[in-house]
Amino acid sequence: MTSSQRESDREFDIVLYGATGFAGKLTAQYLATAGTGARIALAGRSLVKVRDVRDTLGPQAQSWPLIEADAAQPSTLADMAARTRVVITTVGPYTKYGLPLVQACVAAGTDYADLTGETLFIRDSAEQFHKQAVDTGSRIVHSCGFDSVPSDITVYALHDRVSKDGAGELGETNLVLRSFAGGVSGGTVASMVEFMRTAAENPQHRSDLEDPYTLSTDRGAEPELGHQSDNPWRRGREIAPELDGIWTGAFAMAAPNSRIVRRSNALLDWAYGRSFRYAEQMSMGSSVVAPVAAALDTAVSVGMFGLGTRYINKVPTGLLERVLPKPGTGPSERTREKGHYRAETYTTTTTGARYRATIAQQGDPGYKATAVLLGECGLALALDRDKLSDLRGVLTPAAAMGDALLSRLPAAGVTLETARLS
């Protein structure tokens, strides 16, 4: 049976799995107000809790069917995946709960989108299921939220603009997070702890995390460009003249984001270029204390990750549970509404031309903004089939649906612009 034949008798366009979690509820709310006419169902371990969520979504969602599915019961995941074109999942930590659902979607030839920033989970997903997903026609798309759509799509947008201008290939490329305001949820903290636990269990895992190309489709084919820091500390003018006067420090999600971007380049047959180098950093402003703040930010980020991946398993689980936010909790509505982000990605091409891509969005980056990004990725996979790439397998947002997202995101309130600077 071909992929198109499998799709023709699917009951749903999208099933949202994990609808009762903090991020899941926000994604359900977004889908309920998107007005797309998509056939949507909600899924989770408890039908009672899923129904309670649906009851909060307004009249447009009251006809959405409910599905009982549990990662501990693979047969329920298989049944769910077989009924829909796309599964959107917010159920984490993905390292702990994610692979059974990936397996179910691959087996059913169903597309999949998640919110993970867990590099080792993505590596395991690719190693175990990429080839099978290619064979079944499934698109398994990881990192469809604030991690890592802004990073991935701005580089893709630069590639698209540079290619149309005939200005060569991408060379030195840097994302700078210019502004950011938001909170953190218990689910995000749980994912971070599980991620560090996994890295702490095996020195090879830590080594894999230090490899800038650990998510590449072909590690041996990657160019040797020397050290590529995930935690650069430097003056803005070292990145671009337009940033003269500011200092930049470490961005907490630079490591997972940069590996997604590099995987996109490999999946696209190194279309960005063989001399493409990529890094991410966060603006610390231009005050007299900015260089000190940038240095401290970088030192703390490096130190916390290093200590966490070595010693977290020595901390009693009960102590962590007492001091960390509980799963299912998250920022207040006021924080979610007042949150925002703005990022600029600069590149210099192989012909010496300079470009900038800007992405900005209102709403807490990890929650309200992420719900929009994840929802739009799911809708793109389900409804924009003619704009998707021909690639199948374990993919990235840009490699799977770059053109579709370039069209969709501005219409969803996401500012996304490119400009030639010189």
One Martini backbone bead per residue (centre of mass of N, CA, C, O) as a GRO file, in nm:
protein
  422
    1MET     BB    1   0.095   0.036   0.024
    2THR     BB    2   0.069   0.356  -0.018
    3SER     BB    3   0.077   0.662   0.117
    4SER     BB    4  -0.174   0.778  -0.033
    5GLN     BB    5  -0.361   0.541   0.041
    6ARG     BB    6  -0.343   0.573   0.346
    7GLU     BB    7  -0.453   0.873   0.355
    8SER     BB    8  -0.746   0.844   0.220
    9ASP     BB    9  -0.856   0.679   0.506
   10ARG     BB   10  -0.837   0.897   0.706
   11GLU     BB   11  -1.000   1.041   0.980
   12PHE     BB   12  -0.755   1.241   1.027
   13ASP     BB   13  -0.531   1.506   1.026
   14ILE     BB   14  -0.521   1.547   1.355
   15VAL     BB   15  -0.339   1.443   1.646
   16LEU     BB   16  -0.338   1.537   1.987
   17TYR     BB   17  -0.079   1.445   2.201
   18GLY     BB   18  -0.111   1.573   2.523
   19ALA     BB   19  -0.364   1.769   2.597
   20THR     BB   20  -0.320   1.786   2.932
   21GLY     BB   21  -0.087   1.946   2.913
   22PHE     BB   22   0.048   2.246   2.903
   23ALA     BB   23   0.126   2.252   2.596
   24GLY     BB   24  -0.125   2.101   2.492
   25LYS     BB   25  -0.341   2.310   2.564
   26LEU     BB   26  -0.225   2.543   2.394
   27THR     BB   27  -0.242   2.393   2.124
   28ALA     BB   28  -0.546   2.346   2.130
   29GLN     BB   29  -0.624   2.643   2.138
   30TYR     BB   30  -0.501   2.717   1.868
   31LEU     BB   31  -0.652   2.514   1.685
   32ALA     BB   32  -0.942   2.624   1.769
   33THR     BB   33  -0.861   2.929   1.632
   34ALA     BB   34  -0.753   2.883   1.326
   35GLY     BB   35  -0.973   2.808   1.104
   36THR     BB   36  -0.917   2.537   0.891
   37GLY     BB   37  -1.099   2.258   0.898
   38ALA     BB   38  -0.967   2.051   1.049
   39ARG     BB   39  -0.930   1.718   1.149
   40ILE     BB   40  -0.965   1.679   1.501
   41ALA     BB   41  -0.792   1.518   1.775
   42LEU     BB   42  -0.780   1.402   2.113
   43ALA     BB   43  -0.507   1.288   2.332
   44GLY     BB   44  -0.476   1.042   2.610
   45ARG     BB   45  -0.482   0.863   2.904
   46SER     BB   46  -0.743   1.045   2.985
   47LEU     BB   47  -1.063   1.103   2.894
   48VAL     BB   48  -1.152   1.293   3.116
   49LYS     BB   49  -0.921   1.503   3.080
   50VAL     BB   50  -0.965   1.557   2.780
   51ARG     BB   51  -1.256   1.658   2.808
   52ASP     BB   52  -1.189   1.899   2.988
   53VAL     BB   53  -1.029   2.044   2.773
   54ARG     BB   54  -1.244   2.063   2.551
   55ASP     BB   55  -1.447   2.237   2.727
   56THR     BB   56  -1.238   2.502   2.698
   57LEU     BB   57  -1.247   2.555   2.358
   58GLY     BB   58  -1.521   2.570   2.256
   59PRO     BB   59  -1.746   2.509   2.000
   60GLN     BB   60  -1.534   2.426   1.769
   61ALA     BB   61  -1.435   2.155   1.963
   62GLN     BB   62  -1.683   1.964   2.056
   63SER     BB   63  -1.644   1.748   1.799
   64TRP     BB   64  -1.393   1.636   1.898
   65PRO     BB   65  -1.240   1.363   1.928
   66LEU     BB   66  -1.147   1.093   2.150
   67ILE     BB   67  -0.830   0.949   2.270
   68GLU     BB   68  -0.685   0.659   2.400
   69ALA     BB   69  -0.339   0.700   2.506
   70ASP     BB   70  -0.023   0.507   2.576
   71ALA     BB   71   0.314   0.456   2.607
   72ALA     BB   72   0.268   0.178   2.778
   73GLN     BB   73   0.068   0.116   2.512
   74PRO     BB   74   0.145   0.052   2.194
   75SER     BB   75  -0.134  -0.020   2.067
   76THR     BB   76  -0.258   0.267   2.106
   77LEU     BB   77  -0.058   0.412   1.920
   78ALA     BB   78  -0.115   0.253   1.664
   79ASP     BB   79  -0.414   0.324   1.641
   80MET     BB   80  -0.377   0.629   1.628
   81ALA     BB   81  -0.183   0.652   1.381
   82ALA     BB   82  -0.386   0.506   1.173
   83ARG     BB   83  -0.611   0.761   1.184
   84THR     BB   84  -0.380   0.966   1.078
   85ARG     BB   85  -0.171   1.193   0.927
   86VAL     BB   86  -0.113   1.344   1.213
   87VAL     BB   87   0.114   1.375   1.490
   88ILE     BB   88   0.095   1.558   1.786
   89THR     BB   89   0.352   1.599   2.043
   90THR     BB   90   0.384   1.677   2.420
   91VAL     BB   91   0.529   1.414   2.531
   92GLY     BB   92   0.724   1.423   2.816
   93PRO     BB   93   1.004   1.299   2.809
   94TYR     BB   94   1.131   1.178   2.515
   95THR     BB   95   1.346   0.983   2.618
   96LYS     BB   96   1.113   0.822   2.780
   97TYR     BB   97   0.835   0.844   2.562
   98GLY     BB   98   0.891   0.872   2.236
   99LEU     BB   99   0.965   0.610   2.059
  100PRO     BB  100   0.692   0.454   2.038
  101LEU     BB  101   0.558   0.674   1.858
  102VAL     BB  102   0.752   0.675   1.629
  103GLN     BB  103   0.710   0.378   1.555
  104ALA     BB  104   0.405   0.399   1.495
  105CYS     BB  105   0.424   0.612   1.266
  106VAL     BB  106   0.611   0.459   1.080
  107ALA     BB  107   0.437   0.203   1.041
  108ALA     BB  108   0.182   0.394   0.931
  109GLY     BB  109   0.277   0.648   0.762
  110THR     BB  110   0.301   0.888   0.972
  111ASP     BB  111   0.306   1.195   1.070
  112TYR     BB  112   0.536   1.405   1.279
  113ALA     BB  113   0.530   1.622   1.582
  114ASP     BB  114   0.749   1.811   1.802
  115LEU     BB  115   0.933   1.966   2.107
  116THR     BB  116   1.215   1.877   2.106
  117GLY     BB  117   1.563   1.927   2.270
  118GLU     BB  118   1.669   1.618   2.256
  119THR     BB  119   1.941   1.504   2.106
  120LEU     BB  120   1.951   1.199   2.183
  121PHE     BB  121   1.669   1.132   2.083
  122ILE     BB  122   1.710   1.212   1.787
  123ARG     BB  123   1.938   1.017   1.735
  124ASP     BB  124   1.775   0.758   1.799
  125SER     BB  125   1.554   0.803   1.593
  126ALA     BB  126   1.739   0.801   1.343
  127GLU     BB  127   1.885   0.527   1.386
  128GLN     BB  128   1.608   0.350   1.404
  129PHE     BB  129   1.391   0.516   1.172
  130HIS     BB  130   1.475   0.647   0.904
  131LYS     BB  131   1.463   0.419   0.693
  132GLN     BB  132   1.172   0.327   0.751
  133ALA     BB  133   1.039   0.603   0.690
  134VAL     BB  134   1.117   0.610   0.398
  135ASP     BB  135   0.961   0.346   0.321
  136THR     BB  136   0.667   0.456   0.446
  137GLY     BB  137   0.644   0.787   0.419
  138SER     BB  138   0.753   0.926   0.675
  139ARG     BB  139   0.738   1.222   0.887
  140ILE     BB  140   0.988   1.303   1.127
  141VAL     BB  141   0.943   1.598   1.329
  142HIS     BB  142   1.157   1.778   1.504
  143SER     BB  143   1.154   2.073   1.666
  144CYS     BB  144   0.848   2.264   1.658
  145GLY     BB  145   0.943   2.508   1.825
  146PHE     BB  146   1.145   2.726   1.961
  147ASP     BB  147   1.254   2.438   1.949
  148SER     BB  148   1.389   2.519   1.618
  149VAL     BB  149   1.244   2.718   1.419
  150PRO     BB  150   1.391   2.994   1.417
  151SER     BB  151   1.662   2.876   1.334
  152ASP     BB  152   1.582   2.702   1.083
  153ILE     BB  153   1.411   2.919   0.914
  154THR     BB  154   1.621   3.147   0.882
  155VAL     BB  155   1.827   2.983   0.724
  156TYR     BB  156   1.635   2.900   0.498
  157ALA     BB  157   1.565   3.190   0.412
  158LEU     BB  158   1.851   3.265   0.331
  159HIS     BB  159   1.891   3.049   0.120
  160ASP     BB  160   1.656   3.137  -0.059
  161ARG     BB  161   1.755   3.428  -0.114
  162VAL     BB  162   2.041   3.368  -0.217
  163SER     BB  163   1.959   3.187  -0.451
  164LYS     BB  164   1.780   3.400  -0.602
  165ASP     BB  165   2.039   3.606  -0.618
  166GLY     BB  166   2.310   3.457  -0.682
  167ALA     BB  167   2.514   3.466  -0.391
  168GLY     BB  168   2.565   3.172  -0.329
  169GLU     BB  169   2.670   3.061  -0.018
  170LEU     BB  170   2.679   2.979   0.299
  171GLY     BB  171   2.858   3.079   0.574
  172GLU     BB  172   2.886   3.272   0.814
  173THR     BB  173   2.650   3.197   1.085
  174ASN     BB  174   2.428   3.402   1.304
  175LEU     BB  175   2.247   3.390   1.594
  176VAL     BB  176   2.058   3.660   1.759
  177LEU     BB  177   1.920   3.721   2.063
  178ARG     BB  178   1.769   4.029   2.128
  179SER     BB  179   1.490   3.919   2.262
  180PHE     BB  180   1.342   3.813   2.591
  181ALA     BB  181   1.027   3.671   2.730
  182GLY     BB  182   0.971   3.432   3.003
  183GLY     BB  183   0.909   3.103   3.105
  184VAL     BB  184   0.858   2.797   3.306
  185SER     BB  185   0.808   2.451   3.312
  186GLY     BB  186   0.786   2.136   3.441
  187GLY     BB  187   0.830   1.987   3.170
  188THR     BB  188   1.097   2.120   3.092
  189VAL     BB  189   1.256   2.035   3.341
  190ALA     BB  190   1.216   1.729   3.303
  191SER     BB  191   1.365   1.717   3.032
  192MET     BB  192   1.639   1.824   3.132
  193VAL     BB  193   1.690   1.604   3.342
  194GLU     BB  194   1.673   1.360   3.151
  195PHE     BB  195   1.896   1.451   2.964
  196MET     BB  196   2.125   1.453   3.182
  197ARG     BB  197   2.095   1.162   3.268
  198THR     BB  198   2.170   1.033   2.999
  199ALA     BB  199   2.455   1.164   2.982
  200ALA     BB  200   2.559   1.050   3.264
  201GLU     BB  201   2.556   0.732   3.195
  202ASN     BB  202   2.752   0.816   2.937
  203PRO     BB  203   3.037   0.931   2.797
  204GLN     BB  204   2.944   0.909   2.497
  205HIS     BB  205   2.713   1.108   2.521
  206ARG     BB  206   2.888   1.356   2.577
  207SER     BB  207   3.048   1.336   2.314
  208ASP     BB  208   2.804   1.369   2.125
  209LEU     BB  209   2.726   1.659   2.231
  210GLU     BB  210   3.010   1.787   2.126
  211ASP     BB  211   2.917   1.725   1.843
  212PRO     BB  212   2.809   1.923   1.582
  213TYR     BB  213   2.734   1.634   1.398
  214THR     BB  214   2.542   1.422   1.556
  215LEU     BB  215   2.283   1.466   1.332
  216SER     BB  216   2.396   1.358   1.093
  217THR     BB  217   2.360   1.157   0.806
  218ASP     BB  218   2.695   1.206   0.749
  219ARG     BB  219   2.971   1.241   0.918
  220GLY     BB  220   3.199   1.190   0.695
  221ALA     BB  221   3.078   1.438   0.501
  222GLU     BB  222   3.170   1.647   0.680
  223PRO     BB  223   3.319   1.926   0.741
  224GLU     BB  224   3.634   2.061   0.849
  225LEU     BB  225   3.604   2.367   1.059
  226GLY     BB  226   3.650   2.328   1.335
  227HIS     BB  227   3.568   2.502   1.590
  228GLN     BB  228   3.221   2.507   1.734
  229SER     BB  229   3.065   2.710   1.935
  230ASP     BB  230   2.793   2.711   2.181
  231ASN     BB  231   2.955   2.958   2.370
  232PRO     BB  232   2.982   3.251   2.279
  233TRP     BB  233   3.211   3.538   2.346
  234ARG     BB  234   3.123   3.860   2.208
  235ARG     BB  235   3.122   4.097   1.991
  236GLY     BB  236   2.899   4.214   1.768
  237ARG     BB  237   3.104   4.309   1.538
  238GLU     BB  238   3.202   4.009   1.482
  239ILE     BB  239   2.928   3.950   1.325
  240ALA     BB  240   2.821   4.263   1.278
  241PRO     BB  241   2.798   4.597   1.223
  242GLU     BB  242   2.499   4.624   1.340
  243LEU     BB  243   2.628   4.521   1.642
  244ASP     BB  244   2.757   4.759   1.742
  245GLY     BB  245   2.801   4.771   2.109
  246ILE     BB  246   2.756   4.479   2.169
  247TRP     BB  247   2.704   4.184   2.364
  248THR     BB  248   2.770   3.826   2.374
  249GLY     BB  249   2.622   3.518   2.481
  250ALA     BB  250   2.485   3.255   2.597
  251PHE     BB  251   2.253   3.016   2.467
  252ALA     BB  252   2.084   2.758   2.601
  253MET     BB  253   1.982   2.636   2.293
  254ALA     BB  254   2.226   2.615   2.093
  255ALA     BB  255   2.298   2.316   2.070
  256PRO     BB  256   2.031   2.193   1.957
  257ASN     BB  257   1.982   2.396   1.728
  258SER     BB  258   2.249   2.361   1.564
  259ARG     BB  259   2.198   2.056   1.498
  260ILE     BB  260   1.947   2.100   1.331
  261VAL     BB  261   2.068   2.284   1.115
  262ARG     BB  262   2.285   2.079   1.022
  263ARG     BB  263   2.083   1.861   0.939
  264SER     BB  264   1.948   2.019   0.720
  265ASN     BB  265   2.191   2.043   0.537
  266ALA     BB  266   2.222   1.736   0.496
  267LEU     BB  267   1.933   1.670   0.392
  268LEU     BB  268   1.993   1.902   0.154
  269ASP     BB  269   2.276   1.837   0.042
  270TRP     BB  270   2.438   2.092   0.128
  271ALA     BB  271   2.294   2.371   0.031
  272TYR     BB  272   2.436   2.587   0.216
  273GLY     BB  273   2.720   2.447   0.238
  274ARG     BB  274   3.060   2.352   0.309
  275SER     BB  275   3.119   2.646   0.472
  276PHE     BB  276   2.908   2.614   0.687
  277ARG     BB  277   2.858   2.818   0.976
  278TYR     BB  278   2.722   2.778   1.319
  279ALA     BB  279   2.568   3.009   1.561
  280GLU     BB  280   2.470   3.102   1.902
  281GLN     BB  281   2.332   3.401   2.065
  282MET     BB  282   2.308   3.654   2.327
  283SER     BB  283   2.208   3.952   2.409
  284MET     BB  284   2.360   4.196   2.660
  285GLY     BB  285   2.413   4.458   2.537
  286SER     BB  286   2.569   4.814   2.600
  287SER     BB  287   2.669   4.831   2.865
  288VAL     BB  288   2.925   4.835   3.097
  289VAL     BB  289   2.826   4.528   3.194
  290ALA     BB  290   2.799   4.342   2.944
  291PRO     BB  291   3.070   4.179   2.933
  292VAL     BB  292   3.028   4.049   3.211
  293ALA     BB  293   2.752   3.920   3.158
  294ALA     BB  294   2.848   3.745   2.921
  295ALA     BB  295   3.062   3.585   3.074
  296LEU     BB  296   2.879   3.469   3.297
  297ASP     BB  297   2.674   3.330   3.119
  298THR     BB  298   2.874   3.137   2.988
  299ALA     BB  299   2.990   3.006   3.244
  300VAL     BB  300   2.723   2.898   3.357
  301SER     BB  301   2.635   2.724   3.118
  302VAL     BB  302   2.882   2.542   3.112
  303GLY     BB  303   2.877   2.450   3.410
  304MET     BB  304   2.591   2.328   3.431
  305PHE     BB  305   2.622   2.116   3.211
  306GLY     BB  306   2.871   1.971   3.318
  307LEU     BB  307   2.757   1.899   3.600
  308GLY     BB  308   2.492   1.762   3.513
  309THR     BB  309   2.628   1.529   3.325
  310ARG     BB  310   2.788   1.409   3.595
  311TYR     BB  311   2.588   1.455   3.885
  312ILE     BB  312   2.272   1.410   3.883
  313ASN     BB  313   2.269   1.097   3.978
  314LYS     BB  314   2.356   1.192   4.286
  315VAL     BB  315   2.078   1.304   4.311
  316PRO     BB  316   1.805   1.277   4.470
  317THR     BB  317   1.495   1.242   4.346
  318GLY     BB  318   1.330   1.364   4.582
  319LEU     BB  319   1.471   1.638   4.583
  320LEU     BB  320   1.399   1.728   4.298
  321GLU     BB  321   1.087   1.711   4.335
  322ARG     BB  322   1.078   1.937   4.560
  323VAL     BB  323   1.236   2.186   4.393
  324LEU     BB  324   1.084   2.139   4.136
  325PRO     BB  325   0.877   2.175   3.901
  326LYS     BB  326   0.577   2.056   3.810
  327PRO     BB  327   0.419   1.878   3.608
  328GLY     BB  328   0.172   2.097   3.447
  329THR     BB  329   0.323   2.348   3.497
  330GLY     BB  330   0.330   2.720   3.461
  331PRO     BB  331   0.291   3.001   3.332
  332SER     BB  332   0.116   3.258   3.335
  333GLU     BB  333  -0.094   3.432   3.142
  334ARG     BB  334   0.055   3.699   3.165
  335THR     BB  335   0.332   3.588   3.081
  336ARG     BB  336   0.245   3.473   2.807
  337GLU     BB  337   0.146   3.749   2.686
  338LYS     BB  338   0.419   3.926   2.748
  339GLY     BB  339   0.579   3.767   2.582
  340HIS     BB  340   0.892   3.735   2.381
  341TYR     BB  341   1.069   3.755   2.054
  342ARG     BB  342   1.402   3.828   1.893
  343ALA     BB  343   1.570   3.737   1.588
  344GLU     BB  344   1.901   3.736   1.431
  345THR     BB  345   2.033   3.633   1.109
  346TYR     BB  346   2.366   3.608   0.998
  347THR     BB  347   2.532   3.634   0.669
  348THR     BB  348   2.811   3.516   0.470
  349THR     BB  349   2.897   3.465   0.162
  350THR     BB  350   3.099   3.335  -0.094
  351THR     BB  351   3.070   3.643  -0.234
  352GLY     BB  352   3.031   3.861   0.025
  353ALA     BB  353   2.750   3.868   0.103
  354ARG     BB  354   2.498   4.026   0.311
  355TYR     BB  355   2.263   3.890   0.556
  356ARG     BB  356   1.920   3.910   0.703
  357ALA     BB  357   1.721   3.746   0.949
  358THR     BB  358   1.387   3.798   1.086
  359ILE     BB  359   1.239   3.701   1.403
  360ALA     BB  360   0.901   3.739   1.547
  361GLN     BB  361   0.712   3.716   1.868
  362GLN     BB  362   0.428   3.690   2.047
  363GLY     BB  363   0.490   3.546   2.337
  364ASP     BB  364   0.582   3.295   2.501
  365PRO     BB  365   0.819   3.106   2.366
  366GLY     BB  366   0.761   2.815   2.522
  367TYR     BB  367   0.430   2.852   2.472
  368LYS     BB  368   0.257   3.041   2.299
  369ALA     BB  369   0.453   3.042   2.058
  370THR     BB  370   0.488   2.734   2.039
  371ALA     BB  371   0.192   2.663   1.975
  372VAL     BB  372   0.200   2.797   1.699
  373LEU     BB  373   0.435   2.643   1.572
  374LEU     BB  374   0.324   2.358   1.611
  375GLY     BB  375   0.053   2.398   1.475
  376GLU     BB  376   0.171   2.483   1.195
  377CYS     BB  377   0.325   2.224   1.144
  378GLY     BB  378   0.083   2.035   1.148
  379LEU     BB  379  -0.076   2.183   0.921
  380ALA     BB  380   0.134   2.153   0.702
  381LEU     BB  381   0.141   1.842   0.696
  382ALA     BB  382  -0.177   1.810   0.644
  383LEU     BB  383  -0.245   2.065   0.414
  384ASP     BB  384   0.059   2.117   0.255
  385ARG     BB  385   0.157   1.888   0.050
  386ASP     BB  386   0.259   2.068  -0.204
  387LYS     BB  387   0.497   2.218  -0.006
  388LEU     BB  388   0.649   1.979   0.046
  389SER     BB  389   0.889   1.781   0.059
  390ASP     BB  390   1.027   1.467  -0.061
  391LEU     BB  391   1.104   1.396   0.209
  392ARG     BB  392   1.195   1.122   0.423
  393GLY     BB  393   1.190   1.071   0.771
  394VAL     BB  394   1.420   1.211   0.985
  395LEU     BB  395   1.353   1.545   1.046
  396THR     BB  396   1.315   1.887   0.981
  397PRO     BB  397   1.146   2.167   0.939
  398ALA     BB  398   1.300   2.266   0.684
  399ALA     BB  399   1.319   1.989   0.526
  400ALA     BB  400   1.003   1.932   0.525
  401MET     BB  401   0.866   2.268   0.542
  402GLY     BB  402   0.990   2.540   0.450
  403ASP     BB  403   0.789   2.665   0.242
  404ALA     BB  404   0.535   2.645   0.418
  405LEU     BB  405   0.643   2.828   0.653
  406LEU     BB  406   0.695   3.085   0.489
  407SER     BB  407   0.380   3.114   0.449
  408ARG     BB  408   0.247   3.065   0.738
  409LEU     BB  409   0.376   3.239   0.968
  410PRO     BB  410   0.287   3.530   0.895
  411ALA     BB  411  -0.025   3.450   0.916
  412ALA     BB  412   0.038   3.376   1.244
  413GLY     BB  413   0.224   3.634   1.358
  414VAL     BB  414   0.509   3.594   1.219
  415THR     BB  415   0.797   3.748   1.185
  416LEU     BB  416   0.949   3.723   0.842
  417GLU     BB  417   1.269   3.842   0.731
  418THR     BB  418   1.468   3.964   0.455
  419ALA     BB  419   1.809   4.109   0.402
  420ARG     BB  420   2.023   4.305   0.226
  421LEU     BB  421   2.333   4.463   0.330
  422SER     BB  422   2.590   4.400   0.087
   0.00000   0.00000   0.00000
